[in-house]
Amino acid sequence: MPQKAYTIIDADAHYMPSRRAVLTSVSAITLGSFAGCNGLRETGNSTPSTSNGTNMTGETSSNDEASLSPDIASFEADLVRNVTADHPSRFTATLTNDGRDPFTATFGFAPPFSVTTLDATEGDASLFCYPVSDDARQHVQRVAIGNGTASDLPPESRADECWRVTGSYSTDSIAYARTLDAGESLRVAYDVYTYGDGSCFPDGDYRATTGVSVHPGTSADGATTSWSYGVTLALRDGSVSSVAGSDVRAVALTDE
């Protein structure tokens, strides 16, 4: 679920991903909160607007500088490796600036695609997504609830011939601002595990969506546009048969 607003603070914090990354506040949120949100309303390539004809930035919808079209960016997802006895499946998610000018986007804990679960489009099965980078992994923690047990992250080996994660986990509610110059890409990799005690890698399509706040230029100030994009994994016969990224879409935040 995209964050509605971020307050940028001093970058002299415990983690600096790059010279263009800005660290903001940290708090605990529940597992999977980035995997979709009923408060997102897709608006195609149009500028999110209010009933009085102004867009979400307070400027008129006719002002091209007030909104960034999602057409200037592309999002792709690719399968890096499939599941074997030696390792779980892995995929990458990549956001690219296809435009002529830089833009700055505010992401969650694992830019540019911050999720911890992929949920089945039918049924209630889920897959656990664990980022490969230690910089992102530091924001995913095991949560002790009662007498319940949870897997170590990452699991060192298969359990009953299945790469599986059990228990409860949380992620830090964190925001990173990254600037992408024309032609520049930002990529994250995830290992994929069966989540919970159900059957191992049950067949089906599994999907997650993430949202970002985007600003023209090289700072996370001024006019803001909200985008969303997602990844779909298709599981067949206990392995990943395909991985696909969605188009980048403009969205408006609602109270629904």
N, C-alpha and C positions, 0 to 999 in steps of 0.2 A: 504493500500500500504506500503510495507516495506521501511524503510529508508535505503539509500545506505551507509551512514556512520554516526557515532556518535562520538563526542568529549567528552570524559569523563572528568568531572570537579570535583571540591571539593564537597564531599558528605555532607558538612555542610550546607545544603539548607533547605527550608521550610518543606520538607517532606522526611522522611526516612522510607520506608515500612518495612525494616528488616535490619539486620546487613550485609546482602549480597546484598542489593539493592544500586545502584548508580544512582543518579539523574543527568540528563543532561539538556540542554537548553530547554526553553519553548517559544513557539510562537503559534499564532492562525492558525488553518487550518480549511477547510470547512468540514461540516458534511458528514460522510460516506466515507471519503477518504481511510479508512482501509478496506472497504467492497469489494475490488477487484482492480486489476491493470492490464492494458494491457501490462505493461512493465515487467511482470513476464513470464518467459518461463520455463515450467516444464522440468526437465531433468531426471526424474526417480530417481534411486539410484546412478547415475553416478556423478563424480566430474565435476562441471562447469569448462569448459576449453576454452582457446582461440585457434586461428588457428595455433599457433606455438607449441601447445602441453603442454603449461603451464596452470595451473588452476588459479582461480581468486585470489589466494594468492601469485602468482608469483613463486610457486614451481612446479615441474614436477608432472603430473597427477599420476605417479606411486608411489608417496610418500603418504602412507596411512595417515600420520599425518597431511597432508595438507587439508584434508576434513573429515567431520564427516558424516557418512552414516545416512540417516533418519531412517534406521532400528533400531537404538539404542533408538528410542523414539516412543511413541504411544500417540495418541490424541483421546479423547472421549468426547461426548456430551450427556447429559441426561436431561430428563424432570423432574423437581422437583415438580411442581404443575401446574395444568391447570387453565384456566381462570374461575372465578366465579364472582358473584356479589360483593364479598368482596375483591378480589385482581386480578391482571393480571397474565398471565402465567409467569413461571420462568424456566430457564434452566441453567445448569452448563456446563462449558468447562474445560477439564483437560488435561494437558500435563504431561507425566510421562517419567522419564529416565529409560529405560529398559536395559541399558548397564551395564558394570562393572566399568566404570570410570565416574567421574563427568564431566559435561559440563556446560558452562556459555552461556546463551542466552540473547540477547538484545530485549526487548519487547516494545510495545507502552504503552499507558496510563493505560491499565488494563490487566496486565500479567495474563495468557499467551495468551489471545484472545482479541484484542483491536478493537472493532467495535462499530458503533452507529446505523447502519441499516442493515437489511437483505432484499435484493431485490428479487422480484419475478423472477423466471426463465423464465416466460412467462408474458408479459404485463409490466406495469410500476408501479404496487403497491409496497409498501415498509412497513416494520415493523420497529418500533423504539426500539432499545435495550438500556436500561438504567441500568448501573451496580448497584448491590445491595450494594457493599462496599462504604462507605463514602470516603475512600482513592482514589478510582477511580472516584467517582461522582464529586469530586472537579474539575476534568479536563473537565467536560461537562457543557457548559454555553449556556443560551438563548441569541440569537442575535436579536437586534431590527433593523428591516429593514422597513423604511418608516412608514406607519400607520398600518402595519400588526400586528396582535396579536399572541401571542405564549402561549402555556400551561405552567403552573408552573411544575417544576420537583421535585419530581414525582407528577402526578395528585393525588389528595386526594380521588377522587371518580369517578365513571363512568359518562360520559356525553351521554345522550340518549342511555343508556344501553350499552355503549361501552367504554372500556379503550383505550383512544385516546390521542395522542400528536400532536399538531399542531404548526406551526411556523417554525422558523429557529434556528439552533443550531450549535455550533462549539465545537471542542475539542482542548485541548492543544497538540501541537506537542512535545512529551516528550518521553524519553527513559529510561527504567529501566533495569539494568543488574542483572540477578538472576542466581545463581549457583544451579544446581540440582545434588545432589549426586545419586549414584546408587540406584534405587528403589524409589527415592523421586518424589513427584508429586506437581504440582502447579495448582491451581483451581480458576476460577472466576465465579460469578453468575450474570445473567442478568434477569430483568423483561422485558416483551415484550408487546408493545402497537401497536395498529393501528396507522400508521403515515399518517397525512394529513386528508383531508375532504371526502375521498371516503368511500365506504362501510366498515362495521366493520369486521375485520378479514376475508378478502375475501379468498376463497379456492385457493389453489395452493402450490407450493414448493418455499421456500424462502431461499436464500443462501448468505453467506458472507465468505470471505477468509482473513486471516491475514498472514503476513510474519515476520520472525525473523532472526536475525544474530546470528550464533552459533559459539562458540569457545571451543576447548578442554581445560580441566582443570578448574581452579577456578578463572580465570580473563578474562575480555573481551579484551584480547590482542592477537596478533599473528594471526595465520591462521584463516580465516573466511569462514564459509559455510552458505548459505542462504536456509532456509526451508520455506515451506508454509503448511497450513492446514486450514480446514474450517468446518462450521456448516450448516446443512440443516434442516429447520423446515417444516413439512408438515401440512397445515391447511385444515381441512375438517369440514364442517357444523359449522363454527364459533368457533372452538377450535383446539388445537394442537393435531394431531393424532400421530405424531412421531417426534423424534429429533435424528439426526445422525451426528457423527463427521467423517471427512475424514481421510485417511491415511496421514502421514507426508511425504512430498515430497521435494526433492532437487530442487531448481530453480536457474536460472541465470537471472540477470537483463539485459534487452535489452533497446534499444531506440525506440522501436516500439510504 
